[in-house]
Amino acid sequence: MAGGVQMTPRRWRILSFLALHGIATTSDTAVVVGVPRLTAHRDLTALHTAGLVSRERSAEDRAHAWWYRVTGEGTELLGCDLVSSGRPVPLHLGQRHWGAAHYLLFLPLLAVSRQNPGRCGLFQWLAALDTSVWLRERDLAHLRADGYGVWLEDGRSLRFLVHVDPGPIGDAIAERERPTAGLGGVLAGYRRTDPVVPVGAVLVIARDAVREANLLADLVSRPLRAPVSVATYDLLHQHWPHEQVWRIPGMGTTRHRLIDLPEAAANGANGVGPA
């Protein structure tokens, strides 16, 4: 019991999820924990009543959905549990925030995993902070990625890094510059040293089709050793991210499935497939 609420294994998972990933809705939590939305709502309500999570509604949200985040009490309880069980306490526990990569890749890939158990699954996901630690451990601290994941499908696996195009930042950017403004910074770390990265795909999510086309053209004119593939916000809102939404520089307009990217890139390098 904690704060008058029984802490079942599922409630510990919910508390850990909020502490590691930041604010989330009931629907987000249901996907992560793998339970019906009503079950997630009951657990979140119990945690809220116990003071372990807080909740708020956005005035701009027409659905009036509750958004939950872990409280100081919840973070302390979770930290004590981790220490008592001999597990490390992650950096900035309870102080993290969701990024675009969570909504565009993490939750959709997790939802696909729940729908196709045994066939495919998101084996691992690291948010931006943990991805930075992962890169630093591999002497790639100069790279700035928004996430790292391992995707399993039909007996194959793919490790990937993900970068999200922030789009033009600021109001003092001329309209003619918006299609390219800020794109150079997305892969700046790779441009500096062009390192060999220990992943099968470096995924870049462009703001729109025009920025995607400009990024692909730049990668064709100035190739990188990193295995870059590109998609857009709109495509990932309309399709699952493991579907044929990813384009490879220099391989025309053909889009590929996530799990097929290394093979497709290799075939393209060998002159096989579309030019």
C-alpha positions as CSV (number, residue, x, y, z in Angstrom):
1,M,0.0,0.0,0.0
2,A,1.2,3.5,-0.8
3,G,-0.9,6.6,0.1
4,G,-3.8,4.3,0.7
5,V,-3.7,2.7,-2.8
6,Q,-2.6,-0.9,-3.5
7,M,0.4,-0.8,-5.8
8,T,-0.1,-3.7,-8.2
9,P,2.6,-4.5,-10.8
10,R,0.5,-2.7,-13.4
11,R,0.3,0.5,-11.4
12,W,4.1,0.4,-10.8
13,R,4.5,0.2,-14.6
14,I,2.2,3.2,-15.1
15,L,4.1,5.2,-12.5
16,S,7.4,4.2,-14.1
17,F,6.1,5.2,-17.5
18,L,5.0,8.6,-16.4
19,A,8.3,9.2,-14.5
20,L,10.4,8.2,-17.5
21,H,8.4,9.7,-20.3
22,G,6.5,12.7,-18.9
23,I,2.9,13.8,-19.4
24,A,0.5,11.3,-21.0
25,T,-3.2,10.7,-21.6
26,T,-5.3,7.7,-20.5
27,S,-5.1,6.4,-24.1
28,D,-1.3,6.7,-24.2
29,T,-1.1,4.8,-20.9
30,A,-3.5,2.1,-22.1
31,V,-1.3,1.5,-25.2
32,V,1.9,1.3,-23.1
33,V,0.6,-1.0,-20.5
34,G,-1.5,-3.1,-22.9
35,V,-4.9,-2.8,-21.2
36,P,-8.3,-1.4,-22.2
37,R,-8.7,2.3,-21.8
38,L,-11.2,1.9,-18.9
39,T,-8.7,-0.2,-17.0
40,A,-6.0,2.5,-17.5
41,H,-8.4,5.1,-16.4
42,R,-9.2,3.3,-13.1
43,D,-5.5,2.8,-12.3
44,L,-4.7,6.4,-13.1
45,T,-7.6,7.6,-10.9
46,A,-6.4,5.5,-8.0
47,L,-2.9,6.9,-8.4
48,H,-4.2,10.4,-8.6
49,T,-6.3,9.9,-5.4
50,A,-3.2,8.7,-3.6
51,G,-1.3,11.8,-4.7
52,L,1.2,9.9,-6.8
53,V,0.1,11.5,-10.1
54,S,-1.4,14.8,-10.9
55,R,-3.8,15.6,-13.8
56,E,-4.9,18.6,-15.8
57,R,-7.0,19.4,-18.8
58,S,-6.0,21.7,-21.7
59,A,-8.4,24.5,-22.4
60,E,-7.6,24.1,-26.1
61,D,-8.4,20.4,-26.1
62,R,-12.0,19.9,-27.4
63,A,-12.0,16.3,-26.2
64,H,-11.3,17.5,-22.6
65,A,-8.9,14.7,-22.0
66,W,-7.1,14.4,-18.7
67,W,-3.3,14.6,-19.0
68,Y,-1.3,12.9,-16.2
69,R,2.2,13.4,-14.8
70,V,4.0,11.9,-11.9
71,T,4.2,14.0,-8.7
72,G,7.1,14.5,-6.4
73,E,5.6,11.9,-4.0
74,G,5.2,9.5,-6.9
75,T,8.8,10.1,-8.0
76,E,10.1,9.6,-4.5
77,L,8.2,6.4,-4.0
78,L,9.4,5.0,-7.3
79,G,13.0,6.0,-6.5
80,C,12.9,4.3,-3.1
81,D,11.5,1.1,-4.7
82,L,14.3,1.1,-7.3
83,V,17.0,1.6,-4.7
84,S,15.5,-1.1,-2.3
85,S,15.5,-3.6,-5.2
86,G,19.0,-2.8,-6.2
87,R,18.1,-1.2,-9.5
88,P,19.6,2.1,-10.7
89,V,17.6,5.3,-10.6
90,P,17.5,6.9,-14.1
91,L,18.6,10.4,-14.6
92,H,16.0,13.2,-14.1
93,L,13.4,10.7,-13.0
94,G,10.0,12.4,-12.8
95,Q,11.3,15.5,-14.7
96,R,11.1,14.3,-18.3
97,H,9.0,15.5,-21.2
98,W,7.4,13.9,-24.2
99,G,8.9,14.6,-27.6
100,A,7.5,14.4,-31.1
101,A,9.3,11.1,-31.6
102,H,7.1,9.5,-28.9
103,Y,3.9,10.3,-30.7
104,L,5.2,9.6,-34.2
105,L,7.1,6.4,-33.5
106,F,7.1,5.1,-29.9
107,L,3.3,4.9,-29.3
108,P,2.4,3.8,-32.9
109,L,5.0,1.1,-33.0
110,L,3.9,-0.1,-29.5
111,A,0.3,-0.1,-30.7
112,V,1.3,-2.3,-33.7
113,S,3.2,-4.6,-31.3
114,R,0.0,-5.1,-29.2
115,Q,-2.1,-5.8,-32.4
116,N,0.4,-8.4,-33.8
117,P,1.8,-10.3,-30.8
118,G,4.5,-12.8,-31.9
119,R,4.9,-11.3,-35.4
120,C,6.4,-7.9,-34.6
121,G,7.2,-5.8,-31.6
122,L,9.1,-2.8,-30.3
123,F,11.8,-4.6,-28.3
124,Q,13.4,-1.5,-26.9
125,W,12.9,2.3,-26.8
126,L,15.1,5.0,-25.4
127,A,13.9,8.6,-25.1
128,A,16.2,11.5,-26.0
129,L,18.0,11.7,-22.6
130,D,18.7,7.9,-22.5
131,T,19.6,8.0,-26.2
132,S,22.3,10.6,-25.4
133,V,23.7,8.3,-22.7
134,W,23.6,5.4,-25.3
135,L,25.5,7.5,-27.9
136,R,28.0,8.8,-25.3
137,E,28.9,5.2,-24.3
138,R,29.7,4.5,-28.0
139,D,31.9,7.6,-28.4
140,L,29.2,9.4,-30.4
141,A,28.4,12.1,-27.9
142,H,28.4,14.8,-30.6
143,L,25.3,13.2,-32.2
144,R,21.9,14.6,-31.0
145,A,19.1,12.1,-31.6
146,D,15.5,12.1,-30.4
147,G,15.2,8.4,-29.7
148,Y,16.7,4.9,-30.2
149,G,14.8,1.8,-30.8
150,V,15.0,-1.9,-31.6
151,W,12.2,-3.2,-33.9
152,L,11.5,-7.0,-34.4
153,E,9.5,-8.3,-37.3
154,D,9.2,-11.8,-38.8
155,G,12.3,-13.1,-37.2
156,R,14.4,-10.0,-38.1
157,S,15.6,-7.1,-36.0
158,L,16.5,-3.5,-36.7
159,R,18.2,-1.0,-34.5
160,F,17.5,2.6,-35.3
161,L,18.1,6.2,-34.3
162,V,15.4,8.8,-34.9
163,H,15.7,12.5,-35.6
164,V,12.7,14.8,-35.8
165,D,12.9,17.9,-38.0
166,P,12.0,20.8,-35.7
167,G,11.0,22.9,-38.6
168,P,11.8,26.6,-39.1
169,I,12.3,28.1,-35.6
170,G,11.4,31.7,-35.0
171,D,9.3,34.3,-36.8
172,A,12.1,36.1,-38.5
173,I,12.5,33.6,-41.3
174,A,11.6,34.6,-44.9
175,E,8.9,32.5,-46.5
176,R,11.3,31.4,-49.3
177,E,13.7,30.1,-46.7
178,R,11.2,28.0,-44.7
179,P,11.5,24.8,-46.9
180,T,15.2,24.5,-45.9
181,A,15.6,26.5,-42.7
182,G,16.9,24.3,-39.9
183,L,17.3,21.2,-42.0
184,G,21.1,21.4,-41.9
185,G,21.0,21.1,-38.1
186,V,19.1,17.8,-38.1
187,L,22.1,15.7,-39.2
188,A,24.9,18.3,-38.3
189,G,26.7,15.8,-36.0
190,Y,27.0,13.3,-38.9
191,R,28.3,16.0,-41.2
192,R,31.0,16.9,-38.7
193,T,32.7,13.5,-38.6
194,D,30.6,11.2,-40.8
195,P,30.9,8.4,-38.2
196,V,29.9,4.8,-38.6
197,V,26.9,4.4,-36.3
198,P,26.0,0.9,-34.9
199,V,22.4,0.9,-36.2
200,G,20.7,-0.4,-39.3
201,A,18.8,2.9,-40.0
202,V,18.9,6.5,-39.1
203,L,15.3,7.7,-39.4
204,V,14.6,11.4,-40.1
205,I,11.0,12.7,-39.8
206,A,10.6,15.8,-42.0
207,R,7.9,18.4,-41.3
208,D,6.4,18.2,-44.7
209,A,6.9,16.8,-48.2
210,V,8.8,19.9,-49.4
211,R,11.3,19.7,-46.6
212,E,11.6,15.9,-47.1
213,A,12.4,16.5,-50.8
214,N,15.1,19.1,-49.9
215,L,16.7,16.8,-47.3
216,L,16.8,13.9,-49.7
217,A,18.3,16.1,-52.5
218,D,21.0,17.3,-50.0
219,L,21.8,13.7,-49.0
220,V,22.2,12.7,-52.7
221,S,24.5,15.6,-53.4
222,R,26.4,15.2,-50.1
223,P,26.1,11.5,-49.2
224,L,26.6,10.2,-45.6
225,R,27.9,6.8,-44.5
226,A,25.0,6.8,-42.0
227,P,22.0,4.7,-43.4
228,V,19.5,7.6,-43.5
229,S,15.8,7.1,-44.4
230,V,13.2,9.8,-44.4
231,A,9.4,10.1,-43.9
232,T,7.1,13.0,-43.1
233,Y,4.8,14.0,-40.2
234,D,1.7,13.6,-42.5
235,L,2.7,10.1,-43.6
236,L,3.2,8.9,-40.0
237,H,-0.2,10.4,-39.0
238,Q,-1.9,8.5,-41.8
239,H,0.0,5.2,-41.7
240,W,1.7,2.9,-39.2
241,P,5.5,3.7,-39.1
242,H,6.4,0.1,-39.9
243,E,4.6,0.3,-43.2
244,Q,6.0,1.6,-46.6
245,V,6.6,5.2,-45.5
246,W,10.4,5.5,-45.6
247,R,12.4,6.9,-48.5
248,I,16.1,6.2,-49.1
249,P,18.3,8.9,-50.7
250,G,19.1,8.2,-54.3
251,M,16.4,5.5,-54.7
252,G,13.6,7.5,-56.3
253,T,10.2,7.9,-54.9
254,T,9.8,4.2,-53.7
255,R,9.0,3.9,-50.0
256,H,10.0,1.0,-47.9
257,R,9.0,-0.8,-44.7
258,L,11.0,-0.2,-41.6
259,I,12.3,-3.7,-41.3
260,D,13.4,-3.7,-45.0
261,L,15.5,-0.6,-44.9
262,P,18.9,-2.2,-44.5
263,E,18.3,-4.7,-47.4
264,A,16.8,-2.0,-49.6
265,A,19.7,0.3,-49.0
266,A,22.2,-2.5,-49.7
267,N,20.4,-3.3,-53.0
268,G,20.4,0.3,-54.0
269,A,24.2,0.5,-53.3
270,N,24.7,-2.5,-55.5
271,G,22.7,-1.1,-58.3
272,V,19.6,-3.2,-57.7
273,G,16.2,-1.6,-57.6
274,P,14.9,1.9,-58.6
275,A,17.4,4.6,-59.3
